[in-house]
Amino acid sequence: MTRGNQRDRDRERAQARGTKKGSTKDDGLTVEQRRERDAKALQEKLAKKAAQGGASGDAGGSSSGKK
């Protein structure tokens, strides 16, 4: 049994799906720029989290600092 052109159509569909997903990942940044952007976003996220739970986090840190 031959598959006819199904294989070719499947390849075209897969390529079409890949370009849709790839367009969101392709932001035109170099690896270094992407790392800087991600690091900045992570720092902002950590700062926001620390600001929300700052009271409980400081109490635990100060008690461990006592001798």
N, C-alpha and C positions, 0 to 999 in steps of 0.2 A: 504494500500500500504506500503510495506516495502522498506527501503532504501538500503538494502543489505549492502555492505561494503563501501558505500560512506562516511559514518560518519568516519570510520577508515581512509580512504584515506584523508579526509579533515583534520583530526588531524595530520596525517603525514606531509601533506603539510604545515600546520600552524607551526608545529615544525621546519621544514626545513627553513621556512622563518624567524622564530624567532632566529635560530642559526646564520643566516647570519647577521641579524641586531645586535644581541647580541655580536658578535665578535668585532664589532667596539667599543662598549661601555665597553667591558671587557678588560681593559688595565693593569690589575694586580696590581693596586694601592689600598691602603687602603683609607678610607674616609678622613683621615687627610692629606695623601699625595695628594689626588685629590684636596682638599681645598687649600693647599699650591700652587699647580700648577696653579689652576684657579685664585687665588689671585695675583700671580706673573704675569700671563698673563694680568689680568685686569690693574695692575699697569703700565705695559709696554704700554698697549693700551692708558691709560690716559696720560702718559708721552709723547707719540708720538703725541697725539692730542693736548696737551698743547704746544708742540714745533711748531706745524704747525700754530696754531692760537694764539701764545703767545703775539703778539703785540696788537691784539684787546682785549684779555683777561686782559692784564696788564693795559691798558688804563681805562677800566671799573672799575677795582679794585682800582686804584689810585684815581680816581675821587670820589669814595664813601668814601675813607679814609680821604679826606680833611674836615676840620671843618671851 
